[in-house]
Amino acid sequence: MNNVLLDHFFSPKEPFFPPPRLRPHQSVPPLKTDEIAAALSKCSPTSASGPDGIPYSTWKQVNKINTSILLQILAPLVLLGYHPAWLKSSNGVVLDKPAQPSHQSHSAFRIIVLICTFSKILERIIAARLLTAARLRGLWHPNQCGSLPGLSTYHACLTLTNEVKTLQRPRLKVSSLFVDIKAGFENVDNNTVARMLSEGCIRLYLVSWVSSFLGQRSCTLIFQVATGTPAPVNLAAPQGSPISPLLFLLYVAPLHFPTPLGLMISYVADFALTVASRPSSTVATSAGSRISTRGLKARRPTSASPFRSPKRNYSTGGPRARGTRQSVPHVFRLKESILPLHLCLVARVVVHSSP
């Protein structure tokens, strides 16, 4: 049972390549106690701990008594751009999904990954530094929302609504293709992220730390009655990590492309491509062709592909929303994988009716 669930929920482990000899990076801003205090202030004392079993309340008390303890432990890791292996172990709590007729299938379970609290303190510090550097370098797209300061679901919804009304004024037909990237965090590619950060002129110590953080993870499944055996997994950016949302945003930023009559916006892993056309054309086809031909090449899926066979064809059916109509006959054949992102898509089209 342990190995079956590991193989299903986590893609096969990458081959191990020994890291190069660690050397201190040059011109690294020294870690300050204020950064540690800011990271701890965002940590909830009620959050579940990982394999270390140490809650946030303990680290907060330690830092309150003596601020130099955490500083002396974390500063070398920042200077080396290194995330040690003992911080990359996690517990996967196996939970039964409610109202399941049988537990003979993987779909009857879900796994909550718990990370060491000490690791998450370091992740918050690096995330704050990387966020500042990425903003200065313009590494995310202006239409990306979620996990970014000052950009929430409200801004995404307001932007989409305004775009639809603007395109409808000249009597254009407007439709939106809503795309959900499934298991996105778990399939963030380490090499691609490192290349994107390097090309974006991010400091080398941050690039090195991110590469170290994304690779060589292990997970121990915890069942209701027993604990499984620790096993290496290709978890990449784990759910629940403070830095995973930011890394995922940077990873999928290239999916945003300019649309002459329309707009592409996203909220973390949820994308909305809105396009307009003349009444004589098929607007749903227009939306589908744009998302499937913009540099997204098809490739033969591998055993590690997150795509599930029953979900490769997506019709435009679904519940009707007020002010919209469903274009039921149209069916999209989405690409089996996206280069270089290796992500799984689930899509639905909404054709907006005229006001």
N, C-alpha and C positions, 0 to 999 in steps of 0.2 A: 504493500500500500504506500509506503514511504517513497519508494523509487518511482512508482507509477505517477503519483501526484507531482513529484519533482520534475519528471520528464514532460508532464502536460503543462504545468504552469510556468516553467522556466525553460527557455531555449537551451540547446546543448552548450556545454562549457567550451569556451575558447581554448585553443592550445596555449600552454604556459610558456612565456618567454621571460627568463630572469631579468629583472630590472637592472639598468646600468648602475654603476657605483654612485652612491649618493654624494653629491657635492653641494655646498651652499651656493645659492644663486647670488648674483651681484645686484646691487641697488634695490634690495627688497626693503620696503618701508617697515620699520620695526613694529612688532605687535605691541599694542598699548593696553593697559588695564581697562581703559574706557571701552574698547572694542569687546573685551570679554564681558564686562558688565552689561553692555547693550545686548549681546547675544543671550545672556542669562535672563535678562528682563523679558524676553519674548518666549521663554520656556515655561510651560505650565507645570506646576508641581504635581498635578494629577495625571500627567501623561504616563503611559505604561513604559517601563524600562525594557531594555533589550537583554542580550546574553549576560551583560555585566551585572544586572540586577540592581544597579545604583540609580535611584530616582534623581530628578533634577533638584529636589529640595536639599539633597546632600551636597551637590556641587555649589548651590547657592550659599549654603552655610559655610562651606570651605572657603569660598571666595570672600565671604563677609569677614571671616576671621583673619585670613591672610591672603591678600590679593596676589602675592608673588608665587604662590604654589601653582595655580593654573597657568600663569604667565610663563614660568620656567618649563612647563611641560609642553605647552602649545607653541611657543616661539620657535623652537628648533624645527618643528614640523612645517611651519610657514616658511621658514628660511630655506629648508631643503625642498619645498614643493612636494611633500610626500604624505600619503595617507596610509598608515601601517596596516598590515593584514589583520591584526587583532581587532581593529576598529571596523573592519568590513565583514565581520561575522554577524549574523542576524538570526532571529527566531521567526519562523513562519507559523502563526497560529491558525490551525485548520478549523474552520467553522462550517456547520451545516447551513445551507440555504433553507429558509422556511418554505413550507408548503410544497416540498418536493415529493413526488409519488414514490421515488426509489433513489437509493444511494449507490446504485451500480454504475453511475456515470460520473465523469469529472465535473459536469455542469452542476451537480448537486452540492458542490463545495466551493468555498472561497477562502483565500489565504490573506491574513493580515500580517505584514512584515514589520517586525519590531527591531529597531536599530539601537545600538549602544547610545546612551544619553551623552556620554563624553564625546562621541563621534559627532553628534548633532550640534554640539557647541562649536566645534571646529568648523563644521559645515556652514553654520550661520555666519561665522566670521569671514570665511572665504566667499560666501554668497554676497555679503555686503560689499566686499572689495570688487568682486567680479561685476556686480550690478553697476557700480559707479564707472568702472572701466568700459563696460559694454555700452552704457549710455553715452559716454564721451565719444566712443568710436562708431556709434550708430549701428550696432550689430543686430538689433531687432527691428522689425518693420513697424512703422507708425500705426498700422491698423491692428497690431497685436494687443490684446487685453488679457487681464488675469495674471496674478502673481507678479504684477508690476505696480509700484506705488502710484496711487491716484487713478488707476484704470481698472474699472470693475465691470460686472455684467450690465450695470446701468448704462455705462458709456457704449458698450457694444450694442445693446438693444436700441439706444437712441440713435447711434450712427446708422444702423441698418434701417430703422424706420424712416429717418430723414432721407436716406438714399432712395428708398422705394418711392416715397412721395415725390421726390425731385424728378425721378425718371418717368413717373406717370403723368406729369404735367403736360408734356408734349405728345400725349396720347400713344406712348410706347407700351408694348407688352413687357411686363417685368416678371421674372421668376428668380427664385433663390434655390441654390443647391446646398443643402446642409450636410456636411461631412463630419463624421466622428472618427477619430483615429483611435483604434482599439489597441490596448496594451502598448501605448506609445512610450511611456517611461522605460519599460523593461527592454525596449528594442532600440534605445539610443546607441548609435555606433560610436565607440571610443575614438577610433582613428579619424572619423569625419569631424567630430567635435573638436579634437585637437587641431586638425587642419584649419577649421573655420576660425578658431581662436587665434592661431598663429598668423593667418592671413589678415585678421582684424587687428594686428599689432597689439595683442594682449601680452602683458609681461610674461616672461618665460616661466617664472615660478608658479603663476596661476595656471598656465597650460600644463605644467608638469603635475601639479596637484590634482587637477581635474582628470588627467589621464590615469594617475594612480588611484583616484577615487572610483573610477568607472570599471576597473578591471579586477579580476581575481577575487570574487566574493564567494562566501559560503553561507548556507542556510540550514538550520535545524528545524524540521517540522515538529510542532507540538500538537498532539491529538488530545481528545478529551480524556483518554485513559492512559496514554503513554507518550513518550518522547522519542522521536525518530533519531536517526543517525546523522550527524553533520555531513553535508555533501557540498562539493563545489558547484556553483550555479552561475549562469551568465545572466545576472540580474541587472547589470548596467546601472541605471539611475533608479533606485528603489522608491516605491511609493512611501510617503511619510518623511522623506528626507527634505530638509529645508532648502537644499540647493537643487534638487531634481527638477522642480518646475522651471527654474531659470535656465538650466541646461537644455531642457526640452524646448523652451521658447526659442533659444538660439539655434537649436537643431532644425526646427521646422520653419524658420524665418524664410528660407528660399522658396517655400511653397507659395508665398504671396507674390503675385505678379500684377502688373498694371492692366486694367481692363478699360477700353475706350468708353463703353457705355455700361458702367457697372462698378462693382467694388468687391474686393475680397477682404473680409475681416475674420478675426478668429479670437476665441477665448480659450487659451491653453490648447486643448486637443480638439476643440469644436470649431469647425470652419464654416463660413457662410459665403458662398460665391453668388452675388447678385448681378444679373445681366439683363439688358433690355434689347428689344428688337422691334422692327416694324410689325404691324398686325398681320401681315401676310406670311411671316416666317414662323417657324415652330420654336418658341422661346425655350421650351424645356430641352430640346435637342441642342440649342446653343449653349445652355449652361453645362450640359453634360460633356459636350465636345471640348469646351475650354478647360475643364478640370482634368480631362483625360489625355490631352494632347500637348499641354504646356510642358515640354521637356520631361515628361514622366514616361519613361520607356518601360516596355514589358520585358520581363526576364523569366526564365523557367524557375518556378519556385523550388526552394530547397527544403530539406526536412526540417530546417530551423525556421521556415517561413511562418509568420504568425497568422497567415490567412487560413480560414476555415472554408472548406469546399462549399457548404450550403449557403455561404454568405457572399459569393462572388457576383451573383446577379441581384440587383436591387431594383424593385419597382417603385413607382412614385405613390403607391397607396399609403394610407395612414389616416389618422383622425383629422377631420376637417377643422381648421381654425377659422375664427371669425375674420371676414375680410379676405379670405383666400379660397382657392379652389385647387383640387388635386388633379393633375394631368395623369389619369390612371393608365392609359394604354402604353405610355413610354416606359421602356426598361433599359437600364444602363448595364453594360458589361464593363466593370471596372478592371483596371490593371491588376494582375496578380501580385506584383510587387512594385515598389517605387524606388528608383535609383536616385541617390544613394541612401535613401531613408529607410528602406525595408519595413514599411509600416502597413498595417491593415486598415481598410476603410469600410465604413458603413454609411450609406448615403440615403437621403430622401429629398425629393424636389417639391417645392411649393410654388404654384403659379399665382401671383397676386392679382386679384380682381381689381378693376378700376373703381375709384372711389365714387 
